Amino acid sequence: MSQVWDSLITTVGGMLSAHGPAVPEAAKSYTPSDFSIHFFLQLAIIILACRVVGWLGQKLLAQPQVVGEMIAGVVLGPSLLGLIWPDAQLALFPKETKTVLYVGAQFGVGLYMFLVGTTLQIDHFRAKARSAFGVSLAGILTPFLLAFLITPFLLTVPGLFTAGISRANATLFMGACIALTAFPMLARIINERGLANSSLGTLSLTAGAFDDAASWCVLAVVLATFGGGSGVAVLAIGGAVLYAGFLILFGRKLLAPLGEAVERKGEMSMTVLAITMMLFCLSAFFMDAIGIHAIFGGFILGVFMPRGLFTAELKKKVEPVAVVLLLPMFFTYSGLNTRMDMVNSPSLMLIALGILAASILAKFGACYAAARLSGEDNRTALGIGALMNSRGLMELIIINIGLQKGIIGPTLFAMLVMMAIVTTVMATPLFELVYGRKARETGELDALPGTLAAQAA
């Protein structure tokens, strides 16, 4: 009996271990059931952490749910859980399972951005085309100008960039990092703050989309010089332009029958939902395959989807699962690749603060100035600058690519992570200070507590 009991204890204790074939050389490999066991446990812990940290962020820091989810991802990674309880962190998130989590993360964030695209108000963009173009252009050119000024110094500091990288490539990469706007987070903040149908929200989201797309194209150019060949950049930029052009010319007309089918029946059938999801997957596949990112495939398709009852039904059927179940995987996956203990000297901290200051000036300052020059009032321009300044997990994605491809070192990676977190955390309180509080007092936006309560429910 004792042998049975000891065997049971051993089996339970090794539940999260690898269970490869029963031969010595393969015993530590992962089987499909091992991936399944880890995935469901990981997902449960991720959901719990995101809801708890998100709730604490709302109550204690007046941050939207999305910022709490971003912090929760870092908490579950090596930066906190890995320091406090490394054995548990490694057992919960072994490196072999990250591929499965990565796929779920891309699906979640891509699906969410597809839903965001369906809420984009094209008429608002047309009415604000001049402002959107000015903000977007300023949000791209100014970061690259500042990158041109600071990169020569950064190249002199050992360990920031990979040895042998050219000044041009280092400058382009830094410019892309600074120019990024946290597109998924920007969308979440806009939705949670009641800005989804406002001209300010549409203008900020559209300008952020253009800035991020431009940054990814620049990254493609940089990667092309690291062994990928010029075809990488040509495929990324050319493919994106052709796909966007096709949707602009034919998208509305080709997709209109889906909306008509929903209107006739009064609800979205499973067949229409299946076709819609298939189109989303194909769009995400195409943009990912050409080297941009799956989220842009989801977003741009959503922009040209039918409106009205179709959008309402799609949101009702898909959004709860996307927001509560799938999207948190995106934040956690990025958090698992984040190390916050690399900036460990006063000189490195000063460099990190300098990069942070340059990044805020390049986005908040430049986008504010561009909005003012385009005719926006001071309060709206400040609100746009506050929203565009957020970097979030898009920054973590691009710097992870830079680290994996040998463009930057771990120390610069940590500095850019700090910049991403600070600019994201400051976005919401800064926006409320310069725009949101007054807008709620005048009735332009809904009261904040009600909005947050609805999101937290």
N, C-alpha and C positions, 0 to 999 in steps of 0.2 A: 504493500500500500504506500509505503514511504517513497518507493521508487517512482510510483505513478504521480505522487504529489510533487516530488522534485522535478519530474519531467514536465509537469504542467506549469510549474513556476518558471522553469527555463524557457518554455515555449512562449509564455506570456511576456517574459522579459525580453525575448528576442523578436517580438512582434514587428518592430520597426527595422529589423536587420535585413540584409539581403538574403534571399532564399533561392540561390541558383541551383543548378543540377547537383545531385548528390555525388559529386566527384570532387576530389580535393582542389584541383586547379580551377574549378568554376563555382565553388561553393559561395563565394562572396559577390557573385554577379547578381544583378537585379532581374527578376522575372516580371512579366506583365502584372501579376497580382501584387507584387511589391509596389509598383508604381501606383496601382489603384488604391492600395491601403494608405500610402502617403498622401495621395491627392485628396482624398475625402477628409482626412484629418487636417491637412494643411488648409483646406477650404473652410472648414469649421472654425479653426483658430483665426484665420484671416478675417472672416466675417465678424467674429466676436471682437477682435482687436480694433477693427475699423469702426464698429458701432460704438464701442466704449470710448476710444480715444476721440472719435468725432463728437460724441456727446460732451466729453470733458472740454474739448476745444470750444464748443458752443457756449457752455456754461461759464467757463473760467476766462476765456480769451476772446469771446465774441467772434470766433472764427467760423466760417461755414463748414459743413460736414466734410467737404472735399479736402480741406487743409488737414483736418484730423486724420483722414484716411492716408494722406501723404506721410504724416508723421508716424502713423501706425506701421506703415511699410518699413520705415527706418528702424522703428522700435523692434520689429521682428527680425531684423538683420544682424550682422556682426557688430554694428555700432553700439547696440545696447544689450539685447538678449545674448548676443555672442560674447560680450564682455562679462556679463553677470553670470550666465549659465551656459558656457560654451558647449558642453556635452549635450544638453537638451536642444540647443539651437541646431547643432549638427545632426542630431537624431531626427528632428522635425523636418529640416530642410537640407537633406544631403544633396551634394552637387549633382548626383546622377538624376535627380527628379526635377531639376530646374528647367529642363527642356519642355517637359509637360506643362509646368507652370507658365513658361514663356508663351506657349501656344494659347493657353487659356487667357493670359493677359492681353495678347494682341486681339483675340476675338472680343473680349470684353470692351476694351477701349475703342476698337473699331466700330462695334455695334452702337456704343453710346454716341460716338461722333456722327454716325449715320442718323440717329434720332435728332441730334442737334441740327444737322443739315436740313431736316424737314421743317424746323421752326424758323429758319432764316427768312427774314422779310426782304425779298428782292426789291420791293417798291421803296423801302426805307433806304436801301443801298443806292438805288438810282437817284433818289432825292439828295443823298449825301455823297455822291460819287466823288466830287472834288475833295471833300474832307477825307474820305477813305483813302484816296490815292495819295494825298499829302501825308497823312499819318503813316501809311504803309511805307512810302518812300523814305521818310525821315527815320522810321524804325529799322530800316535796312542800311542806309548810307552812313548814318552817324555811328552805329556800332563798328562798322568796318573802318571808318576813319580813326576812331579811338584805338581799335586793334592795331592799326598801322603805326600809331604813336607809341603804344606800350609794349608791343611784342619784341622789338629789339632788346629792351631791357630784360624781359622774361627769358629770352634765349641765353642770356649770360648767367642765369641762375641754374646751377647743376640740378638735374633731376626733374625739372619742370617739363621740358620737351625731350623727346627721344634724340639721342646724339645723332647728328648728321642731317636732321630735318632742315629743309631750306627755309629761309626767312619768308618767302612767299606763301608756302604751305602753312607755316605756323600762323601767319597773319590771317589767312583765309579761315583757318579753323577757329581761331579766337573770335574773329568777326562773326562767324556763324553761331558760336556759343552765346555771344552777347546779344545778337539780333533776335534770338529765339524768344517767342512768347509762349507761355504755358497754354497751348491751344486747348487740350482737354480740360485743364483746370479753369481757364478763362471761360469756357462754356459752362462748367458747373457753377462758377461764381455768378455768371450772368443769369443763369436759371434760378439759382437759389436766392438771388437778390431782387428778383422780379423784373429783370431787364430784358427778358427774352424777346418781347415784342416792341421794345423801344428802339428809337433811332440810334441812341448811344450804344446800346448793346449790339445792334446789328453792325454798326460802324466798327466797333472795337473787334468783334469777332471776325469780320471780313478782313480787316487790316492785319489781325493776328494770323489768319490763315495764309495770307500772301507772304507775310514775313517768314513764317515757318517753312512754307514751300520753298522760298528763295534760299533759306539756310540749308535745307536738305539738298538742294541742287548744288550749292557751293560745296557741301560735304562730299557730294558725288565727284565733283571735280578734284578735290583733294585726294580722295581715295583712288582716283584714276591714276594719280602719279605714284601711288604706292604699290603698283603691280597689277592693278585691275585693268589698265589700258584705257585709252580715250573712249572706247565703246561704252564704258560704264557711265560716263557723263552724258554722252550723246543719247543713250537709251533712256536715262532718267529724265533729262530735260525735254527731249523730243517726244518721248512717250507721254509725259504729263501734259504737254501742250496739245498734242493730237487728241488725247482722251477728253480733256476739258473742252476743246473746240467742238468735238463730236457731240458732247452733251449740250453745249450751248445751242448748237444748230438743230439737233434732232431730239434731245432728251425729253422735253415736255410732251412732244407729240407722241413719241413712242411709248411713254409711260402713262399717258392719259387713260387708256382703257382700264388700268388697274383702279384708278379713282372712280371711273364710271361704274365698274362692277360693284364697288362698295356702296355707291350712292343708290344703285338700283335695289340692292338687297337690304340696305339699311344697316348693315354691319359687315365686318371683314370676315370672309369665309376662310377656312383652312387652306383652300387652294390658292387664294390671293396672297395669304400670308406666306405660304411656301414659295411662291414665285418671287415675292419681295425679298425673302431671306436668301434665295438663290442668287438674285441679282446683286444683293449686298456682298455676298461671298465672292462673286466673280469680280466685282469692282475692287474689293480689298485685295484679292489675289493679284490683279493686274498692277495696281500701284505698288504693292510689295515686291512683285517680280521685277519691275523695271528699276527698283532701287530707291524709290521715294519713301513711302511708308503706308501701311494698310489703313491707318486712320484717315488719310486724305482720300483714299478710295471710298471709304464709307461716307465721309462728309460731303464730297462733291456729288455723289449719287443722291444723297438725301436732299440736297439743294433743289434738284430737278424732279423730285417725287411729287405726285399730286397733293394738293392741299385739301382743306375741308374735312369731311368725315373720314377720309382715308387716313389723314395724319392723326386725328383723334383716336381712331381705332387702333392704329399701329402703336401709338404711345401707350394706350391702355393695356395692350397685350404684351408688349416687349419691354417697356421701360423699367418696371419693378425688378424683373430678373436681371436686366443689364446693370442697373445701379447697385442693387443690394448683393447680388451673387457674383457677377462676372467682373465688373470694373475694379473692385478691391484687389483682384489678382494682379492687375497692372501695377498698382502702387507697391504691393509687396514684392513683386519680382524686382523692381528697380531698387527697393530698399535692401534687398539681399545682396546687391552688388555695391553697396555704399559703405565706405569706411570713413569715419569722422576723426580718427586719431592720427592722421598723417601730418597735420599742420601742428608741429610740436616745438616751435622756437619763436622768439619775438620777431625775428626778421621775416620768417615765413608768414607770421600772422599779419605783419604790416603789408606784405605783398597781397595777401588774401583780402585785406581791407581796401587796398588800392583797386583791386579788380572789382570788388563790390561797388565802390564809389563810381568807378568808370561805367559799370553796367547800369547803375541807376541813372546816371547822367545821360547815357546813350539812349535809353528807352523812355523813362519818365520825362526827362527834360526835353528830348527831341520831339517826342510825340505830342507833348503839351504845346510846344512852340508851333509845330505844324498845324495842329488843330486850331490854334488861335489865328494863324495866318490864313487859314482856310475859311474863317468867318464864324467859327464856333464861339459861344460866350465863354467867359473865364471858368465858370463852374463846370461846364460840360468838358472843356479842354482838360481841366485838372482830373476829372473822372476818367477820361480816356487815358491820360498818362498813367494814372494809378493802375488801371486794368492791364494796360500793355506792358507794364513793368514786371509782371509776374512771370517766372520762368518754369517752376514746377518740374514735373517728371519728364517733360519733353527735353529739358536740359540734361537730366540724368540719362536719357536714352542716347543723346548725341555724344556725351562725354564718355559713356560706356563704350560706344563704337570707337571713339578716339583712343581709349585705353587698350581695347582689344586689338586694334589695327596698328598699334605701336606709334601713334602720333604724339601722345602725351604720357607723362609718368604718373605714378600714384599720388604724388604730392600735389601737382596741378589739378588732378582729378578731384582730390579732397577740397581744394580751394573753390573749384567750380561747383561742387556739391553745396558748400556753405553759401555761395552766392545764390544758388537756386532756392535753397530753403528760406533764406532771409528775404529775398525779393517776393517770394510767394506768401510768406506769413505777413509781410507788411502791406500786401495789396488790399486786403479787405478793410482793415482799420483806416488805411489812408483813403480808400474810396469813400467810406462812410463819412470821414472827416470833411473831405472836399466836395462831395456831391450827395451821397445817399441820405445823410441826416436831414439836409434841407429839402430834398426831394420828397421825403416822407412827410415832413411837416406841411408841405404844400399840397400833398395828395397825389403827386406825380407817380409815386411808387407805393406799394402796399406797406403796411406796418411790418417792421422787421421781425418781431417776436412771432407773429402768426406765420410768416413765411418759414421761419426756422422750425417751428413746431410741426408744420406740415411735412417738412423734409425729414425730420427726425422720427416721425411716426412710422 
